[in-house]
Amino acid sequence: MSKYFKILIIAIVFIIVLFLSGGVLNKIANLPCDNKVILKVASPDNLYFASIVKVDCGATTDFAQHIILRDASLIPYTSEKTICIIRGLGIKHLIWRDNHTLVVEFNTTDSLFFQQDFKWKNINIIYRSL
């Protein structure tokens, strides 16, 4: 085995280890992000769930939060909708005002909305800054 071939093999192994240890492979290969449900609240009639999910993909922001609405009766989650995506960790509370109204409270200094829906099925969504 030639000296140059050995150096090439060592360089390739080094690059692979570097990519794996730095999480770069996850970004390039588009592997799943680190998602954590931090709050899950049922509607008063228990027909729907609203959840805040902390998402750590690290591509353009440190963290993002998603609000997901879904039918409570469906497993697996075949009827769900991401109604809000916000940069950072600005969403503070999810409050069901009644069976068909969800209030999202957020911190104005930490909030940049990437997506913001105001209705899903028969649910109205109200955003209120703190």
C-alpha positions in Angstrom: 0.0 0.0 0.0 1.5 3.3 -1.0 2.2 6.1 1.4 -0.3 8.5 -0.4 -3.1 5.9 -0.2 -2.6 5.6 3.6 -2.7 9.4 4.0 -5.9 9.5 1.9 -7.5 6.8 4.1 -6.5 8.6 7.3 -7.8 11.9 5.9 -11.2 10.4 5.0 -11.6 8.8 8.4 -10.7 12.1 10.1 -13.3 14.0 8.0 -16.0 11.4 8.8 -15.2 11.6 12.6 -15.3 15.4 12.4 -18.7 15.4 10.7 -20.2 12.9 13.1 -18.9 14.6 16.2 -20.0 18.1 15.1 -23.5 17.1 14.1 -22.8 18.3 10.6 -23.9 15.0 9.2 -27.4 15.5 10.7 -27.7 18.8 8.9 -26.4 17.6 5.6 -28.4 14.3 5.6 -31.5 16.1 6.9 -31.9 13.7 9.8 -34.7 14.3 12.3 -34.4 17.3 14.6 -34.5 17.1 18.4 -38.1 17.7 19.3 -39.5 17.9 22.8 -43.1 18.4 23.8 -43.0 21.0 26.6 -46.7 21.6 27.0 -49.9 19.7 26.0 -53.3 21.0 26.8 -56.7 19.4 26.0 -59.7 21.5 24.9 -62.5 21.8 27.5 -64.6 19.2 25.6 -61.5 16.9 25.2 -61.9 16.7 21.4 -58.5 18.4 20.6 -55.0 18.8 22.0 -52.8 21.8 21.6 -49.1 21.2 22.1 -46.0 23.4 22.3 -43.0 21.5 20.8 -39.4 22.8 21.2 -37.5 22.1 18.0 -33.7 22.1 17.9 -32.5 21.8 14.3 -29.8 24.4 14.6 -29.8 25.4 10.9 -30.9 29.0 11.1 -31.8 29.5 14.7 -30.9 27.9 18.0 -34.4 26.8 18.8 -37.9 27.2 17.5 -41.3 26.4 18.9 -44.1 24.8 17.0 -47.8 24.8 18.2 -49.5 21.7 17.0 -53.3 21.1 17.1 -54.6 17.6 16.7 -57.8 15.6 17.1 -57.7 13.8 20.5 -59.4 10.7 19.1 -57.0 9.9 16.3 -54.0 7.7 16.9 -51.6 7.8 15.2 -51.7 11.5 14.6 -53.4 11.5 11.2 -55.3 14.7 11.7 -52.9 17.3 13.0 -51.7 20.8 11.9 -48.8 22.9 12.8 -50.5 26.2 13.3 -47.6 28.3 14.5 -43.8 28.3 14.2 -41.9 30.9 16.1 -38.1 31.5 16.3 -36.7 31.1 19.8 -38.6 30.2 23.0 -41.2 33.0 23.1 -44.4 31.0 23.4 -45.4 31.1 27.1 -48.9 29.7 27.4 -51.7 27.9 25.6 -55.1 28.7 27.0 -58.4 27.3 25.8 -61.0 30.1 26.2 -63.8 27.6 25.2 -64.2 24.5 23.0 -63.4 26.4 19.8 -61.0 29.2 20.9 -57.3 28.8 21.6 -55.3 31.7 23.0 -51.5 31.7 22.4 -49.6 34.0 24.7 -46.1 34.9 23.7 -43.2 37.2 24.8 -42.9 40.0 22.3 -39.2 40.4 22.7 -38.4 36.8 21.8 -40.8 36.3 19.0 -40.4 36.2 15.2 -43.2 34.2 13.6 -42.3 32.0 10.7 -45.9 30.7 10.4 -49.0 32.0 12.1 -52.5 30.4 11.4 -55.7 31.9 12.8 -58.0 29.0 12.2 -57.9 25.2 12.0 -61.1 23.2 11.5 -63.6 24.8 13.8 -60.9 26.3 16.2 -60.2 30.0 16.2 -56.6 30.9 17.3 -55.9 34.2 19.0 -52.3 35.5 19.6 -51.7 37.7 22.6 -48.4 39.4 23.4 -47.3 39.6 27.0 
